[in-house]
Amino acid sequence: MTKTTRDKLIDAMIDALQRKGLHGVGLSELLAGAAAPKGSLYHHFPGGKTELAVAAIERIGQRAEQAFATLFERQSEPLEALATWLHGALGQLQESAFERGCPLATVALESGPEDHEIRAALANAFVAIRQALQQQLQRHAYPQPQGLAALFVALYEGGLLQARVAGSSEPLKQAAATLLHLTRQHRTESMP
């Protein structure tokens, strides 16, 4: 399937957000990454870089929902699926020499109160991710699925951030192993 110029621009922005954040990438770099002519950015995104960033954030949320649906379909045990998700994130981070973090966290950290559209898109993406996890945990009768989903997203974001800064996967590995262990233990204790 051939990608449209709009899709190429969104993918280039996702890549840039993951590596450099919103303010670390210039328009020329985005256009080069998308192999798109200069006028195409404002043709597809009249609001410029901000509108493109919002579209990229929305796409990230959609992809995360789809990825979780596929992941949980392949692995029936939610904690194994979550371990696979965390392991995949670590693998991507390590393969990029600790350059590629979570694009949502990168933008969230650099956004300010004046960035209404970006913050709204980020909030929606995080809600969608937490809800996707919560539904799977609920379906498998885990206690406090809403809180667990929030914990796993917080672990993912904070762990990736710490691992990226440290240049080591250990912060995320340690936190993930502990949360997975405690969640298994809590579920066992909560079962009748």
C-alpha positions as CSV (number, residue, x, y, z in Angstrom):
1,M,0.0,0.0,0.0
2,T,1.4,3.4,-1.0
3,K,1.5,6.0,1.7
4,T,0.0,9.4,1.0
5,T,2.1,12.5,1.5
6,R,0.0,13.3,4.5
7,D,0.8,9.9,6.1
8,K,4.5,10.3,5.3
9,L,4.5,13.7,7.0
10,I,2.8,12.2,10.1
11,D,5.3,9.3,10.2
12,A,8.2,11.7,9.9
13,M,6.8,13.7,12.8
14,I,6.4,10.6,14.9
15,D,10.0,9.7,14.2
16,A,11.1,13.2,15.1
17,L,9.1,13.3,18.3
18,Q,10.5,10.0,19.4
19,R,14.1,11.1,18.8
20,K,14.2,14.9,19.3
21,G,10.8,16.1,20.6
22,L,8.7,18.8,19.0
23,H,11.1,21.7,19.5
24,G,14.2,19.8,18.5
25,V,13.1,19.2,14.9
26,G,12.9,21.7,12.1
27,L,10.5,21.9,9.2
28,S,13.2,21.1,6.7
29,E,14.1,18.0,8.5
30,L,10.5,16.9,8.6
31,L,10.1,17.5,4.9
32,A,13.3,15.6,4.2
33,G,12.2,12.7,6.4
34,A,8.9,12.5,4.6
35,A,10.5,13.0,1.1
36,A,7.8,15.7,0.6
37,P,8.0,19.0,-1.2
38,K,8.0,22.2,0.8
39,G,4.4,23.3,0.1
40,S,3.0,19.9,1.2
41,L,3.2,20.6,4.9
42,Y,0.9,23.6,4.8
43,H,-1.3,22.0,2.2
44,H,-2.0,19.0,4.4
45,F,-1.6,20.9,7.8
46,P,-2.6,24.5,7.4
47,G,-1.8,25.0,11.2
48,G,1.8,24.1,10.5
49,K,4.0,22.1,12.8
50,T,1.5,22.2,15.7
51,E,-1.3,20.7,13.6
52,L,1.1,18.0,12.3
53,A,2.2,17.2,15.8
54,V,-1.4,16.8,16.9
55,A,-2.1,14.4,14.0
56,A,1.1,12.5,14.9
57,I,0.0,12.2,18.6
58,E,-3.4,11.0,17.5
59,R,-1.9,8.4,15.2
60,I,0.4,7.2,18.1
61,G,-2.7,6.7,20.3
62,Q,-4.5,4.8,17.5
63,R,-1.5,2.6,16.8
64,A,-1.1,1.9,20.5
65,E,-4.7,0.7,20.8
66,Q,-4.3,-1.5,17.8
67,A,-1.0,-2.9,19.0
68,F,-2.5,-3.7,22.4
69,A,-5.4,-5.5,20.8
70,T,-3.1,-7.6,18.7
71,L,-0.7,-8.2,21.6
72,F,-3.5,-9.3,24.0
73,E,-5.0,-11.5,21.3
74,R,-1.7,-13.3,20.8
75,Q,-0.9,-13.7,24.6
76,S,-4.0,-14.6,26.6
77,E,-2.3,-13.8,30.0
78,P,-2.3,-10.0,30.4
79,L,0.9,-9.8,32.5
80,E,2.8,-11.8,29.9
81,A,1.5,-9.4,27.3
82,L,2.5,-6.4,29.4
83,A,6.0,-7.9,29.9
84,T,6.3,-8.4,26.1
85,W,5.2,-4.7,25.6
86,L,7.8,-3.5,28.1
87,H,10.5,-5.8,26.6
88,G,9.7,-4.5,23.1
89,A,10.1,-0.9,24.3
90,L,13.4,-1.7,25.9
91,G,14.6,-3.4,22.7
92,Q,13.7,-0.4,20.6
93,L,15.4,1.9,23.0
94,Q,18.6,-0.2,23.1
95,E,18.7,-0.7,19.3
96,S,18.6,3.1,18.9
97,A,21.5,3.6,21.3
98,F,19.0,5.1,23.8
99,E,17.9,7.7,21.4
100,R,14.3,6.7,20.8
101,G,12.0,7.1,23.8
102,C,8.3,7.4,23.9
103,P,7.2,10.2,21.6
104,L,4.3,11.1,23.9
105,A,6.5,11.6,26.9
106,T,9.0,13.6,24.9
107,V,6.3,16.1,23.8
108,A,4.6,16.1,27.2
109,L,7.8,17.1,28.9
110,E,8.4,20.1,26.6
111,S,4.8,21.3,26.3
112,G,3.7,24.3,28.2
113,P,0.3,25.5,29.4
114,E,-0.1,27.5,26.2
115,D,0.1,24.3,24.1
116,H,-3.7,23.6,24.4
117,E,-4.1,21.5,21.3
118,I,-1.0,19.4,21.9
119,R,-1.8,18.8,25.5
120,A,-5.4,17.8,24.7
121,A,-4.1,15.3,22.1
122,L,-1.6,13.9,24.6
123,A,-4.3,13.6,27.2
124,N,-6.5,11.7,24.8
125,A,-3.7,9.4,23.7
126,F,-2.8,8.5,27.3
127,V,-6.5,7.9,28.1
128,A,-6.8,5.6,25.1
129,I,-3.7,3.6,26.1
130,R,-4.8,3.3,29.8
131,Q,-8.3,2.2,28.7
132,A,-6.9,-0.4,26.3
133,L,-4.9,-1.9,29.2
134,Q,-7.7,-1.6,31.7
135,Q,-10.1,-3.5,29.4
136,Q,-7.7,-6.4,29.1
137,L,-7.0,-6.5,32.9
138,Q,-10.7,-6.3,33.6
139,R,-11.5,-9.1,31.1
140,H,-9.1,-11.3,33.0
141,A,-10.5,-10.4,36.5
142,Y,-7.4,-8.5,37.8
143,P,-8.3,-6.5,40.9
144,Q,-8.2,-2.7,40.4
145,P,-7.7,-2.8,36.7
146,Q,-8.0,1.0,36.3
147,G,-5.3,1.6,38.8
148,L,-3.1,-1.2,37.4
149,A,-3.4,0.2,33.9
150,A,-2.4,3.7,35.2
151,L,0.6,2.1,37.0
152,F,1.8,0.3,33.9
153,V,1.6,3.4,31.8
154,A,3.4,5.4,34.4
155,L,6.1,2.7,34.7
156,Y,6.5,2.6,30.9
157,E,6.9,6.4,30.6
158,G,9.1,6.9,33.7
159,G,11.1,3.8,33.1
160,L,11.9,4.7,29.5
161,L,12.8,8.2,30.4
162,Q,15.2,7.0,33.1
163,A,16.7,4.4,30.9
164,R,17.1,6.8,28.0
165,V,18.9,9.3,30.3
166,A,21.1,6.6,32.0
167,G,21.9,4.9,28.7
168,S,21.0,1.7,30.4
169,S,17.9,-0.6,30.4
170,E,18.3,-1.3,34.1
171,P,15.9,1.3,35.5
172,L,13.0,0.0,33.4
173,K,13.9,-3.7,33.8
174,Q,14.0,-3.4,37.6
175,A,10.7,-1.5,37.9
176,A,9.0,-3.8,35.4
177,A,10.1,-6.9,37.2
178,T,8.9,-5.6,40.5
179,L,5.5,-4.3,39.3
180,L,4.9,-7.6,37.5
181,H,5.8,-9.6,40.6
182,L,3.6,-7.5,42.9
183,T,0.7,-7.6,40.5
184,R,0.9,-11.4,40.3
185,Q,1.1,-11.6,44.1
186,H,-1.8,-9.2,44.6
187,R,-4.0,-11.1,42.1
188,T,-3.3,-14.4,43.9
189,E,-4.1,-12.9,47.3
190,S,-7.3,-11.4,46.0
191,M,-8.7,-14.5,44.4
192,P,-11.2,-16.4,46.5
